């Protein structure tokens, strides 16, 4: 007979022993615990690696936007996702949209982008060198490189980069009033729709033009898919480059290991993804029917929050998980999610990080923080974790 838990916990937001650690109290709770949501409802919090993968892969748990609850703020009047917003849809709609993009994000297609990514990275390294230290690595390197790459991939004019970076930041800021976040979303949606319409008359060799030419989607669907890719394509990778560099510079033994053995780069990227897990408030799902999980009954309609950073520090899955080890075995981490909603652009992100970290350490062998680590402003106020600024010198 299944049973429910009697203890109900709040969602912790305080950091652990260091600013890069998940809340320590998570590891004192059961791997499946009752959670109090900000609107007063109760649901469930998943913190173990095995249960996280189980929920993320189970079609009985929905990603639909109208069911979703946030563990850190009230979502007023949640509405169904707009056409094309496939990350907030379930099958079959989710699969129909994702299938149209899968061919654009194959490993082979991403590898073809390597020379261009290396060229963009080299140009920003040279700009840093000419500017001279100190520089803010976020503005000089971490943010512009993935922004320019996703612009070229989608067919967004590079001159509009500052605009969409600003508006996506407004959309992802946790303390933004609902009306400000709504305005940012509507402005970006309008911008993408105008760009998609222009592709009918002036197509290019880019992803948006290809989706328009296929003729299977409306302009609104293409615009909303483009909006998702635009935000995800620069926000996540930019913050991994910034936060990852901060982490390396504050872990000198691991920094030395990577500098002395560049062949560690690919494994280092995976370990940084595991160790940092910048989607720091996790993933949201809702039970579509009664589900027994870990001996407990999750009832239909119950919200479930999957704490990805905790899952990636699970000692039952990873050896010495609280320690950064670039030569370790981080395979199987859930930094990109799991199941049908696993990040579509993960191979592109990996390539950008590998090229970015390698170029930084090769071209600036004495790279160091230009401020005390405690003075680096962290993005605790944003949906995607990272650093707001990273002053560095060499």
Wavefront OBJ file of the C-alpha trace (Angstrom):
o trace
v 0.000 0.000 0.000
v 1.442 3.371 -0.967
v 1.763 6.117 1.615
v 2.310 9.858 1.633
v 4.849 11.845 3.593
v 3.714 13.858 6.582
v 6.549 16.437 6.611
v 6.112 19.395 4.277
v 9.195 21.468 3.445
v 9.768 24.874 1.871
v 11.967 25.195 -1.208
v 15.453 26.218 -0.014
v 17.281 28.991 -1.850
v 20.271 29.565 0.438
v 23.522 28.189 -0.900
v 25.533 25.413 0.696
v 29.108 25.558 2.003
v 30.184 27.690 -0.974
v 28.189 29.980 -3.302
v 28.429 27.294 -5.987
v 26.862 24.518 -3.905
v 23.181 23.540 -3.752
v 21.460 24.143 -0.385
v 22.980 21.744 2.138
v 19.624 20.970 3.733
v 18.465 19.217 0.558
v 20.732 16.296 1.359
v 19.153 15.855 4.792
v 15.704 15.310 3.275
v 14.245 12.188 1.676
v 14.905 12.010 -2.077
v 11.168 12.516 -2.590
v 9.651 14.979 -0.128
v 6.526 17.078 0.189
v 6.992 20.666 -0.961
v 5.115 23.837 -0.012
v 4.632 26.092 -3.047
v 4.439 29.901 -2.765
v 0.723 29.925 -3.639
v -0.074 27.642 -0.675
v -0.466 24.414 -2.634
v 1.618 21.372 -1.820
v 3.456 19.134 -4.226
v 6.684 17.177 -4.387
v 10.427 17.829 -4.542
v 12.792 15.331 -6.176
v 16.476 15.549 -5.258
v 18.047 12.196 -6.179
v 19.599 11.413 -9.554
v 17.643 8.212 -10.142
v 14.269 9.740 -9.279
v 15.020 12.854 -11.337
v 15.652 10.733 -14.425
v 12.592 8.618 -13.686
v 10.248 11.612 -13.527
v 11.802 13.400 -16.516
v 11.425 10.276 -18.663
v 7.892 9.353 -17.534
v 5.079 10.484 -19.882
v 2.694 10.476 -16.922
v 4.356 13.730 -15.826
v 3.394 16.726 -17.942
v 5.426 19.752 -19.040
v 2.375 21.755 -20.100
v 2.568 25.420 -19.159
v -0.975 25.694 -17.836
v -0.225 23.088 -15.142
v 3.170 24.378 -14.138
v 4.035 25.743 -10.705
v 7.230 27.477 -9.665
v 8.788 26.563 -6.305
v 10.055 30.125 -5.812
v 7.292 32.464 -7.004
v 3.607 32.527 -7.813
v 2.764 32.210 -11.501
v -0.386 34.324 -11.909
v -3.061 32.763 -14.102
v -0.891 30.218 -15.977
v -1.963 29.807 -19.581
v -1.381 27.115 -22.214
v 1.800 27.542 -24.198
v 1.577 29.488 -27.421
v 1.950 27.586 -30.701
v 5.582 26.596 -31.233
v 6.620 26.819 -27.559
v 7.485 23.136 -27.570
v 9.301 22.991 -24.212
v 5.948 23.644 -22.514
v 4.001 21.057 -24.515
v 3.446 17.300 -24.250
v 3.281 14.729 -27.044
v 2.143 14.672 -29.752
v 2.489 18.468 -30.182
v 5.922 18.533 -28.599
v 7.258 15.834 -30.917
v 5.832 17.481 -34.040
v 7.737 20.703 -33.387
v 10.917 19.114 -32.112
v 11.155 16.776 -35.109
v 11.395 19.781 -37.425
v 14.462 21.011 -35.523
v 16.254 17.756 -34.771
v 18.054 17.671 -38.114
v 19.416 21.156 -37.488
v 21.137 20.100 -34.238
v 22.818 16.821 -35.158
v 26.401 16.242 -33.994
v 27.529 16.361 -37.630
v 25.799 19.694 -38.254
v 27.198 21.170 -35.043
v 30.711 19.994 -35.910
v 30.438 21.875 -39.185
v 30.104 25.069 -37.155
v 33.428 24.555 -35.345
v 35.596 26.685 -37.694
v 33.184 29.610 -37.432
v 32.930 29.317 -33.638
v 36.737 29.238 -33.438
v 36.883 32.344 -35.628
v 34.382 34.231 -33.458
v 36.211 33.152 -30.300
v 39.607 34.202 -31.665
v 38.249 37.639 -32.568
v 37.027 38.194 -29.005
v 40.292 36.960 -27.542
v 42.119 39.506 -29.686
v 39.716 42.265 -28.618
v 40.433 41.415 -24.991
v 44.161 41.513 -25.641
v 43.952 44.901 -27.330
v 41.756 46.345 -24.566
v 44.188 45.151 -21.931
v 43.377 44.084 -18.399
v 41.229 44.285 -16.441
v 38.152 43.360 -18.462
v 34.709 42.043 -17.611
v 34.834 38.555 -19.089
v 31.026 38.386 -19.268
v 30.701 41.377 -21.592
v 33.965 40.840 -23.474
v 33.794 37.081 -24.023
v 31.181 34.882 -22.340
v 28.064 36.690 -23.546
v 28.920 37.823 -27.107
v 30.305 34.533 -28.412
v 27.184 32.333 -27.965
v 25.010 35.313 -28.871
v 26.733 35.744 -32.225
v 26.685 31.995 -32.896
v 22.946 31.658 -32.288
v 22.318 34.828 -34.314
v 24.070 33.319 -37.316
v 22.378 29.959 -36.859
v 18.885 31.438 -36.691
v 19.404 34.285 -39.125
v 19.064 37.113 -36.584
v 21.004 40.282 -37.465
v 24.049 40.578 -35.204
v 23.261 44.274 -34.827
v 20.165 43.298 -32.807
v 22.187 41.276 -30.293
v 22.169 43.931 -27.556
v 18.390 44.250 -27.841
v 17.539 40.584 -27.373
v 20.141 40.178 -24.627
v 18.522 43.017 -22.681
v 14.969 41.796 -23.159
v 15.756 38.163 -22.383
v 17.451 39.320 -19.167
v 14.236 41.164 -18.222
v 12.289 38.001 -18.943
v 14.524 35.808 -16.763
v 14.945 38.189 -13.819
v 13.167 36.644 -10.845
v 12.329 39.960 -9.224
v 10.788 41.476 -12.358
v 7.144 42.469 -11.875
v 4.833 40.176 -13.872
v 3.890 43.029 -16.185
v 7.565 43.713 -16.989
v 8.245 40.073 -17.803
v 5.082 39.979 -19.918
v 6.149 43.124 -21.795
v 9.607 41.660 -22.469
v 8.081 38.445 -23.785
v 5.629 40.273 -26.036
v 8.348 42.572 -27.379
v 10.620 39.648 -28.196
v 7.727 37.723 -29.726
v 6.844 40.707 -31.913
v 10.478 41.134 -32.943
v 10.822 37.471 -33.966
v 7.519 37.527 -35.826
v 8.656 40.519 -37.863
v 11.925 38.766 -38.638
v 10.129 35.585 -39.730
v 7.806 37.543 -42.025
v 10.852 39.155 -43.645
v 12.274 35.696 -44.430
v 9.473 35.103 -46.935
v 10.851 37.796 -49.211
v 14.509 37.653 -48.233
v 15.402 34.111 -47.197
v 18.916 33.212 -46.120
v 20.935 30.125 -45.317
v 19.675 29.987 -41.750
v 17.318 28.010 -39.547
v 14.388 30.438 -39.544
v 14.489 30.672 -43.337
v 14.522 26.894 -43.541
v 11.486 26.552 -41.296
v 9.632 29.164 -43.336
v 10.529 27.401 -46.601
v 9.296 24.043 -45.281
v 5.809 25.506 -45.152
v 4.634 23.202 -42.354
v 4.335 25.923 -39.718
v 2.626 29.257 -39.376
v 4.744 32.375 -38.964
v 3.674 32.520 -35.315
v 4.883 28.966 -34.709
v 8.240 29.657 -36.362
v 8.639 32.896 -34.403
v 7.921 31.218 -31.062
v 10.301 28.358 -31.814
v 12.928 30.912 -32.772
v 12.317 32.819 -29.551
v 12.951 29.716 -27.457
v 16.153 28.924 -29.334
v 17.366 32.514 -29.239
v 17.062 32.806 -25.465
v 18.269 29.292 -24.672
v 21.066 29.534 -27.233
v 22.853 32.412 -25.562
v 21.696 32.614 -21.911
v 22.707 29.103 -20.885
v 26.057 28.874 -22.683
v 27.043 32.434 -21.782
v 26.480 31.744 -18.106
v 28.346 28.451 -18.249
v 31.327 30.235 -19.829
v 31.275 32.972 -17.211
v 30.532 30.825 -14.164
v 32.776 28.037 -15.407
v 35.730 30.422 -15.720
v 35.031 31.767 -12.219
v 34.969 28.197 -10.912
v 38.254 27.307 -12.595
v 39.974 30.449 -11.315
v 38.897 29.645 -7.769
v 39.989 25.996 -8.009
v 43.698 26.391 -8.789
v 44.522 22.674 -8.705
v 41.895 21.930 -11.355
v 42.916 24.992 -13.376
v 46.525 23.784 -13.375
v 45.450 20.305 -14.459
v 43.483 21.669 -17.415
v 46.230 24.084 -18.442
v 48.825 21.304 -18.401
v 46.608 18.821 -20.259
v 44.270 20.441 -22.826
v 42.984 16.961 -23.750
v 40.927 17.170 -20.554
v 38.764 19.892 -22.145
v 35.820 17.712 -23.172
v 35.630 15.945 -19.829
v 36.122 19.278 -18.055
v 33.052 20.675 -19.805
v 30.950 17.724 -18.618
v 32.237 18.040 -15.058
v 31.553 21.787 -14.965
v 28.038 21.142 -16.269
v 27.475 18.607 -13.496
v 29.120 20.609 -10.743
v 27.443 23.944 -11.538
v 24.029 22.984 -13.042
v 22.976 26.554 -13.833
v 19.260 25.707 -14.153
v 19.416 26.106 -10.395
v 15.711 25.979 -9.573
v 15.254 22.783 -11.529
v 12.549 21.445 -13.815
v 8.783 21.481 -13.317
v 6.351 18.666 -14.041
v 2.742 17.828 -13.120
v 1.285 14.358 -12.620
v -1.384 13.545 -15.188
v -2.555 10.518 -13.217
v -1.817 8.809 -9.925
v 1.812 7.647 -9.944
v 3.627 5.522 -7.384
v 7.191 6.735 -7.018
v 9.732 5.568 -4.450
v 6.943 3.962 -2.418
v 4.832 7.126 -2.276
v 1.663 8.085 -4.089
v 1.826 11.183 -6.248
v -1.764 12.058 -7.096
v -3.065 13.317 -10.406
v -2.643 17.079 -10.548
v 0.221 17.198 -8.044
v 3.089 19.512 -9.089
v 6.597 18.058 -8.977
v 9.835 20.064 -8.879
v 13.034 18.279 -9.885
v 16.085 19.863 -8.248
v 18.703 19.299 -10.959
v 21.698 20.684 -8.973
v 20.952 18.285 -6.103
v 20.534 15.374 -8.522
v 23.941 16.178 -10.007
v 25.528 16.091 -6.537
v 23.919 12.764 -5.592
v 26.543 10.583 -3.829
v 24.611 7.488 -4.898
v 25.464 8.344 -8.534
v 28.711 10.339 -8.480
v 31.953 9.749 -6.593
v 32.839 12.592 -4.207
v 30.183 14.771 -5.909
v 30.771 17.929 -3.866
v 34.324 18.201 -5.259
v 35.180 19.566 -8.707
v 37.253 16.925 -10.491
v 37.920 17.626 -14.163
v 39.353 14.130 -14.627
v 36.358 12.468 -12.962
v 33.437 10.578 -14.471
v 30.492 12.986 -14.783
v 28.726 10.924 -17.452
v 24.994 10.708 -16.944
v 24.515 14.141 -15.396
v 21.150 15.847 -15.877
v 22.379 19.404 -16.483
v 20.682 19.231 -19.904
v 17.632 17.458 -18.489
v 16.581 13.972 -19.524
v 13.897 12.325 -21.623
v 12.047 13.863 -24.530
v 12.672 17.408 -23.301
v 16.438 17.011 -23.024
v 18.146 20.156 -24.337
v 18.063 20.215 -28.128
v 21.168 22.397 -28.420
v 23.373 20.509 -25.981
v 25.987 19.575 -28.600
v 26.324 23.190 -29.691
v 26.722 24.279 -26.066
v 29.427 21.668 -25.495
v 31.378 22.788 -28.554
v 31.169 26.467 -27.600
v 32.345 25.745 -24.051
v 35.194 23.500 -25.151
v 36.451 26.059 -27.663
v 35.897 28.955 -25.268
v 37.665 27.513 -22.220
v 40.537 26.146 -24.342
v 41.128 29.486 -26.060
v 41.025 31.455 -22.797
v 43.568 29.269 -21.041
v 45.821 28.996 -24.087
v 45.879 32.687 -24.967
v 45.925 34.005 -21.383
v 48.104 31.544 -19.428
v 48.195 33.912 -16.424
v 44.448 34.643 -16.397
v 43.255 35.471 -12.887
v 40.459 37.232 -11.047
v 40.889 40.995 -10.814
v 38.777 41.176 -7.635
v 38.297 39.137 -4.510
v 36.086 36.076 -5.232
v 33.563 37.318 -2.665
v 33.127 40.494 -4.731
v 32.017 38.662 -7.882
v 28.246 39.270 -8.214
v 26.364 35.997 -8.654
v 23.072 35.677 -10.539
v 20.960 34.483 -7.623
v 18.255 36.845 -8.873
v 17.965 35.162 -12.281
v 16.318 31.969 -13.502
v 19.678 30.930 -14.983
v 22.558 30.946 -12.484
v 25.891 32.532 -13.333
v 27.859 35.712 -12.716
v 26.650 39.192 -13.595
v 30.244 40.358 -14.026
v 33.630 38.661 -13.918
v 36.548 41.120 -13.746
v 39.710 39.334 -14.863
v 43.328 40.269 -15.512
v 46.435 38.549 -16.870
l 1 2 3 4 5 6 7 8 9 10 11 12 13 14 15 16 17 18 19 20 21 22 23 24 25 26 27 28 29 30 31 32 33 34 35 36 37 38 39 40 41 42 43 44 45 46 47 48 49 50 51 52 53 54 55 56 57 58 59 60 61 62 63 64 65 66 67 68 69 70 71 72 73 74 75 76 77 78 79 80 81 82 83 84 85 86 87 88 89 90 91 92 93 94 95 96 97 98 99 100 101 102 103 104 105 106 107 108 109 110 111 112 113 114 115 116 117 118 119 120 121 122 123 124 125 126 127 128 129 130 131 132 133 134 135 136 137 138 139 140 141 142 143 144 145 146 147 148 149 150 151 152 153 154 155 156 157 158 159 160 161 162 163 164 165 166 167 168 169 170 171 172 173 174 175 176 177 178 179 180 181 182 183 184 185 186 187 188 189 190 191 192 193 194 195 196 197 198 199 200 201 202 203 204 205 206 207 208 209 210 211 212 213 214 215 216 217 218 219 220 221 222 223 224 225 226 227 228 229 230 231 232 233 234 235 236 237 238 239 240 241 242 243 244 245 246 247 248 249 250 251 252 253 254 255 256 257 258 259 260 261 262 263 264 265 266 267 268 269 270 271 272 273 274 275 276 277 278 279 280 281 282 283 284 285 286 287 288 289 290 291 292 293 294 295 296 297 298 299 300 301 302 303 304 305 306 307 308 309 310 311 312 313 314 315 316 317 318 319 320 321 322 323 324 325 326 327 328 329 330 331 332 333 334 335 336 337 338 339 340 341 342 343 344 345 346 347 348 349 350 351 352 353 354 355 356 357 358 359 360 361 362 363 364 365 366 367 368 369 370 371 372 373 374 375 376 377 378 379 380 381 382 383 384 385 386 387 388 389 390 391 392 393 394
